[in-house]
């Protein structure tokens, strides 16, 4: 992302209401969490047997959903909606 893009995103975030800001923070945090899942999944592919990997993933999902109350969501639509440019297309 270049400097102009960063500035535009910053300006867009500054113009949000409190509810819109927190909705976008949820989107960004969800994307970061998904990247972490991809990283540990790739690491498990290297050192664990498929059955062990499946058990770890199941336990991680249980901890996320039941212990922490964080259900899985998708962000594609929310992201497209928020990051529209002037022509109405996603960036």
JOKA-V566738 format. One record per backbone hydrogen bond with DSSP energy under -1.0 kcal/mol. CO is the residue of the C=O (numbers start at 1). NH is the residue of the N-H. E is the energy in kcal/mol with one decimal. If there is no record, write none. Layout:
<<CO;NH;E> <CO;NH;E>>
This chain:
<<2;6;-2.3> <3;7;-2.3> <4;8;-2.5> <5;9;-2.5> <6;10;-2.5> <7;11;-2.6> <8;12;-2.4> <9;13;-2.6> <10;14;-2.2> <11;15;-1.2> <13;16;-1.3> <17;21;-2.6> <18;22;-2.3> <19;23;-2.0> <20;24;-2.3> <21;25;-2.3> <22;26;-2.1> <23;27;-1.6> <24;28;-2.5> <25;29;-2.7> <26;30;-2.2> <27;31;-2.2> <28;32;-2.1> <29;33;-2.5> <30;34;-2.3> <31;35;-1.9> <32;36;-2.1> <33;37;-2.4> <34;38;-2.1> <35;39;-2.2> <36;40;-2.6> <37;41;-2.1> <38;42;-2.3> <39;43;-2.1> <40;44;-2.3> <41;45;-1.8> <43;47;-1.5> <44;48;-2.8> <49;53;-2.7> <50;54;-2.4> <51;55;-1.7> <52;56;-2.3> <53;57;-2.5> <54;58;-2.4> <55;59;-2.2> <56;60;-2.6> <57;61;-2.4> <58;62;-2.2> <59;63;-2.6> <60;64;-2.5> <61;65;-2.9> <62;66;-2.7> <62;67;-1.1> <63;68;-2.1> <64;70;-2.8> <75;79;-3.0> <76;80;-2.4> <77;81;-2.5> <78;82;-2.3> <79;83;-2.8> <83;91;-1.6> <85;88;-1.9> <89;85;-2.8>>
